Amino acid sequence: MRTLARRLLLALCLAVVSAAVGAQETSEPFKLQQLAPGVYAVIDQGGRAGANAGIVIGSEAVALVDSLYRPEASVALLAAVRRLTPLPLRYVLNTHHHIDHVGGNALLAEAGAVIVAQRRVAGWIHAENLRLLGGDKATPAQRERVAALRAPQQLFDERLELDLGGGRRLLLRHWPGHTGGDTVVTVSDAGVVFMGDLFWRRAVPNLIDARVADWIASLGAIAAQPGAVRRFVPGHGEVGGAAELLEFQAYLQALSRQAGAVLAQGLAADAAQAALLQRMSASHGDWAYFKGLGAANARDMLAERRGEKRVPPVQSSQQAP
């Protein structure tokens, strides 16, 4: 049962089944949504991109936030940049290590971009993605795909600023939660924040590498930051505002709180998972991905509350490349 749930979790994470989000079939892998002059959200359409991304254009250069999963989508992303501007592509900013967000790194690096990420991504991009695809049970094609992922070249620990020219500066901040290596990208002059998978708009998230307690704290700190932030771009789903960000935080808080209540009943593992799933279904059963990820969320949250959840091992800065 656990193996089946994990396979379903991975299928949802990497393919983002179109029925779950009610996306309309189009010929494009994503839609471009302009949020400010030179700032675009790249929103996955029906799972054909695998995740969301972003395009940020300055007066001297371009940065992309994430590189998508499917090769044809990454090609289309580069083509979209070429249509929008003749400026060089200088950076690809990985929000975390999961393959649906870094699958196009190699293609975009060949186009001239420097891959930038929080330091832990470099240590996890191969080993942890291979684990997600089954480890020793991964197919030769999956192993080849993971081995070909381009690791980030420019690393940072907590904070990094990048200048695209014309007063357009990007602030990269490390906020743990979805993984231990999450990056949030703020375009201050545009009031736009690219959240990666730290934010899922009215959607049940993938918790496979998460520390939910850290995640809740990070979302609270991000929401409380000063500044005129108007839009938050999630890793999956449509663009939202502060209200939607806090609504997602409230889901994680409810999941953790209800897990504690269930554990206090002293139920066996399967019964506890079923009880937590029932509680969350009553409040969030209409959210995207609940049907596929709700049970996995219950299992993972209970494991975290018990202190038994496996998450990627944190490397020190001396160990990381």
N, C-alpha and C positions, 0 to 999 in steps of 0.2 A: 504493500500500500504506500509506504514511504517513497519507494522508487518511482512508482507511478505519479505520485504528487510532485516529486522533483522534476520528472520529465515534463509534466504539464506546466510547472512553474517556468522552466527554461523556455518552453515553446512560447509562452506568453511574453516573457521578457524579451526574447529575440525577435519574435514575429509580430507581436502586438495584434492579436486577432481582430480583424475589422469589425466583426459582429459585436465585440465587447464595447467598442466606443461608438458604434453606430455611424462609422465613417461612410461617406458616399464614394462609390467607385469612380475614380478618375484615371486618366492615363499618366498622371504625374505621381512620382513617389512622395512628394511633399507639396505643401502650398507655402508661398512666401507671404508673410504678413508684416507690412511696414509699421513699425512702432514709433519711429522718429526718423528724421532725415539721416539716411545712411545706416539705420539700425533695423534689422529684419529678423523676425522669428521664422524658423524653418520648421513647419509643423507636419509631422508624419501623416500620411494619408493611407489608411487601411492596411498598415503594417508594411508598406512597400519601401519605407526608409528604415524602419526598425526602431526609430527614436526621433526625438526632436533635435534641432541644432540652432545655430544662430550665425548671422553675418553682421559684422561691424566694420564700417568704412570710415577712415579718417581722411585727411588731406594728402597723406603720403603713402599709406598702406592699408591693407585689409587684414582682419583677424576673423577666424571662424571659431565658434564654440562647438566643440565635438565634431566628429567626422562621419557619423552614421554607421549603419551596420551592413546593409546590402551594397555590394560593389557598384551596381548600376545607380544607386541613389547617391553614392559619393561622387561618381562621375557627373551626375546631374547637378550636384551641389557646386562642383568646380565650374561647370558651364554657367550656372546662375551667377556666380561671382563675375565671370568674364562678361556676361551680358550687362551687369550693373555698373562695372567700372573697369578701366584699363590699369588701375593701380595694382602693384604687386601684392600677392598673397604672402604675408610675412609670418603669421602665427596660426597655429591650430591649438586651441586651449581645451585640453581634456578635462571634463568635470569629474571623472572617476575612471576606474579601470575596466568596467564591464564592456564586453565585446560589442554590444549594440551601440555603444557611444564612441568606440575607438577603431571600429572595423576599417575605416577609410584612411587611417593615419598614413600608411605607406604611400598611397596614391597622392595625397596632398603634400607629403614631404617631398616627393619627386617633382611636384609643381613649384617647389621653392619654400614651402612653409617650415618653420621651426615648430616642433611639437613641444608644448609646455604643459606641465602638470605638477600637482603636489608630489612630493618626493616618493611617497609610498607607491604611487602608480607604477613607477619604473620597476619596482620589485614584484608587483602583483600581476602585471599585464599578461604575462605568459602563464605562470604557474596557476594563478587563481582562475583565469578563464578556462584553462584546460580542466581544472577541477569542476567548474560549472558545467562543462560539456561531458562529464562522466569520468574524467581521470583515465585510469587504465582501460575503461570501456569505451573511450572515445574512438570514433572511426578514424582511419588514416586521413580522410579528407578533413575531418575536424582538427586533427593534430597539425596538419599542414597549414590550415587556416590560422590557428593560434600561433604557430611558429613564425608565420609571416607578418604578424602584427608589429608595427613599428613602435618601439618604446619611445617615451618622451626624451627629448634631448636637453631641454632647459628645465631644471627642477627648482622648486622652492619649498619652504617649510610652512610658514604661516601667512605670508603676505608678499605680493609682488605687484608693481605698477608697470604698465607698458604704455608707450606713447605711439599713437597712430598718426600724429600730426594734426595741426589745426585746432589744438586744444582738446582733442579727443583722446582721453586717457582711460585706460581700463584698470580697474582694481581687482586683483585676484585675491580672494581670502579663503583660507582653509577652515571649513566648518564640518566636523565629523557628524556622522549619523547613518546615512544610507550605506556608506562604507567608512573605513577609517582614513580615506584619502580624498574626500570630497572637496571640490572647489566651486565657489560662487563667483561669478564674473559680473561686476557692476559697471555700467556705462553711465557715469554720474551726470554728464551734461544732457543725457537723454531721458533720465529717470527710468532706466530699464535694468533689471537684474536677471541674468541667466542662472537658473538654479540647478541645472542638471536634475538628477533623480532625488535631490532633497525635497522636491515639490512635485506632487502628482495632483492635478486638479480634479477633485471629486472622483478619485480613482484609488483603488486599493493597491498599495505599493508592493514591490518585491522586497522582502526582508531577509533574504538569504545571507547577506553579509552585514546586516544592520546591527547597530547598537541603539535600540529605540530610546533609551534614556538620554543618550547623547544627542540623538536626533531632535527630540522634543526641546532640549535646551538650546540647540543651534537655531531652530526655527524661531524661538522666542527672542533670541538675541538679534537675529536678522530683522525680524518685524519691528524691533525697538530701535533700530539704528536711525539716527537723524538723517534728514535729506528728503528730497521730493521724489521718492520712488513711486511710480504710477503703475508699472507693469512688472509682473514676475513671469518668466518663461519657464515652464516645467520641462522635465525630461520626457514626459509623456502627457498628451492631452493639450487642451487649448490654453492660451495665455490667460492669466488671472491677475487679480489685484490683491491688496492686503487682506481683504475679507476672505478670499479663497485660500490664501496661505494659512491664515489662522484656522480656517475650517479644516484644513488638512492636519494641522497640528492637533486640533481637537480630536480627530480620528485616532491619532497615535496615543493621545492621552487616555481616551476611552478604552482603547485596546489594552493598554498597560494596566489601567485601573480595574477593568473587568477580569483580566488575567489574575490579578492579585486576589480578587473576590472568589474566583473559582478555585484557586489553589488553597484558599483558607478552608474550603469544604473537604479537603483531603481525598479527592477523587483519584482513581487510577488514571494513568496517562491518557488512554483513549477516551475515557468518559470526560476528563477535564477538557480535552480538545473539542469534543462534541458540544459540551456545555458552553464553552467560550464562543464557538462558532455560532451557536444559536443566539446568544446574547448580541453579538455583533451584527448578525443578520437582521435582527429586529430594528437596529438603528442605521445600518449602512448597507443593507442588502441590495439597494438600488444603485450603488456606486459601480462604476466601470471596474471590470476585472474581479468583482467579488466572487462570482461563480467559480472562477478558476483559482484565485489566490486566497480566498477567505480562509480555507482550511489550513493552508500553509502559514498564513499570518498567525492563526491561533496556535499552531504547533510551535512556531519560532518564538512567539511572544512568551509562551509558557516556558520554553527552554531558557530564554533570557532571564525570566524572573526566578527560575530555579538555579541560575548560574551554570547551566549546562550547554549553552549555545556555542557552537563553533563559529568563529569569525576569523578573517584573515589575520595571520600573525603580524603584529606591529614590529617593524624593523626600526632600529635606531638609525640616526643620520650617518653614523660611522659605517653601518652595514649596507645601507642603500647605495646604489651606484652614484 
